[in-house]
Amino acid sequence: MTDGNADMSRRAFLTTAAGTAAVAGATGAAAGQEGGGTEQVLVGPDGSLVFTPGTDEPLQVMPGTTVEFVWESDNHNIVVDSQPDGADWGGHEALENTGFTYEHTFETLGTYEYYCEPHEVSGMVGTIEVVEEISTPEPANVPKVPDSAKTLGVATTFAMVATLGLAFFFMKYGGDYELEDDE
């Protein structure tokens, strides 16, 4: 085919593909580095004496993130135990009940530790870590792909590439052959 609209040079294709990949990568990197947003901590969910997240594992946020504390049971507060130098978090020391919300925007990098005063002895403590980059732990329940499935995938890929290669070859170089008449 020599139609100018149908042909695309290899160089134009590679340039377009590389440009698209670069833009997609830059967009993904920028999205992953943005701070801000809102996170939520449940205070006493289902009547339990915990902050979720925060008691079992620290809540990690980036600078500029607003954390909304939502009371899901009664008689809880937030007393700041420790925070980084220069931070201005005062907590919320008044006892509140179900339905109350309190927000604070965390700007200073470091670890913030807090507790519920009436329930500290029961383990109702929490931690927020303000970090430059959120760490993502390896998932524990990722299924392992069996070797036989990998082999089948490689074989299938090879068969598809071979078929497409042969189809291309026959379409480009094959064609109508004129048979000679034996007279």
N, C-alpha and C positions, 0 to 999 in steps of 0.2 A: 504494500500500500504506500503510495507516495502522496496521498492527500495531505496538504499542509495542516489541516485541522486535526487529523487523526494521529499524526506523528508527534511524539514528544521525545526530545533528545534525552539521552541517559543523564547528561549533565544537568538539564533542567529538572528532571525527576529527582536526582540526588540533592540538588540545591533546595528544592521545595520540601523534601522529606527532612533534610537536616534543619532547615529553618523552623518547620513545624515542631520537631522534637525539641529544639532549643527553647522555643516559646512555651511549650508545655512544661518543660523542666523548670524554667524560670518562674512560671506561674505557680507550680507546685511548691517550689522552695519558698517563694514569698508568702504563700498561704500558710505554710508550716511555721514561719517565723513571726507571724503576727501575734501581738499581745492583745489584751483586752478581752472583751466577751464577758459572759456571766457563767459562773459555776454555782451549784446549789449544794448546801449542806443541810441534811435533815437532822433536826434536834429531837431526840427521843422517838424515833420512828416505831410504830406499833407498841408504844409504851415501854420500849427497852431503854436502858440507860447508856446510850451511845450517841455519838455524832457520826452520821454516815454521809460521805466518807469522812475520815479524820481520826476515828478511834483505832481501828485495826491497821489501817495504812494511811500515811499522810496524804492529804490532798495536794497535788502539785499544780501550781498555776504560774502564769507568766506575769511580769509587771504590767499593771493597768487592768488586771482582771477584777471584776466585781464579784464578790462571793455573797450569795443570798442565803441567810440562815432561816430555815422554815421550821417553826415549832409544830411537832406532830403529837405532842403529849404535854401535860401540864407541869408547872413548877420547875422550870429550867431557866438558866441564865448562861452568859458567856463571860467568864473572868479571864483576862489575859494574864498568863503566867510568865511568859518571856517573849521577847521580840527583838529583831535586829536593831542596832544603834541607828537612830534617825527615823525610825518608824513611829507612826502616830496613832496606832490602833488602840482604842479605849475599850473595846468589847461592848457588852451590854449586860450590866450587872443587876438590873432589875429582874425579878422573877416574872416570867411571862407564861401564857397558856396557849393551848392549841389554836392555830390560825395566825399567830403573830409572826411577822417577818422582820428581819433586820439585815441591812446590807452594809458592806464595807469594801472599798476598792483598795487593793494591795499594790503598792508601788515599789517598796524597798525590798531588794533581794535578801533572802535569808529564811530562817525558820521561826514560825510563830506557834507558840504552844498555849493552849487554853483549856479551861475545864468548866464544868457546871458545879457551882459551889455546894449545893445541897447533895450532889451525887458524886463528888470527886472520889470519896472512899469506895464507891461501887465501881470505879473505873471509867466514869464518864469524863474522859479527857480527849483532846483532839490536837492535831498538828496540821498546819498549812505550811508548805514550802513554796516560796516564791523563787523560781528558777529562770535562767535564761532560755533553757530548752527543756521541754517535757520529755522525760525518759519513758519509753514504752517497753515493758518487760516482755520476754519471750512467752508466747502462749503455751500453756502446758498440755492442751488437748488437741494438738494438731495431728491429724491422721497421717500415718506413714504410707507413702505410695509403694506398693510391692514392686520388686524388680521385674516381674513378669509384665506388669502394666507399663513400665518404662520401656521394656523391650518392644512391646506391641506398639507403643507410641512412636518409637524410632522407626520401626518397620513400616508403619502406616505413612509416616512422613516421607520416607524414602520412596515408597510406592507412588505417592501423590506427585512428588517432584519428578520422578521418572516418567510418569504418564504425561504430565504437563510438558516436560522437555521433549518427549517424542511427538506430542501433538504440535508443539511449536515447530519442530524440525519438519514434520510432514506438511504443515500449512505453509511454511516458508519455502521449502525446497521441493516438496512433492507437487503433484499437479496432474494436469491432463497430459498424457503421453500420446503422441500420434503413432499409431501402429502402422507399420509398413505393409503394404499390400504385396503379397507374393504373386506376381503374375508371370 
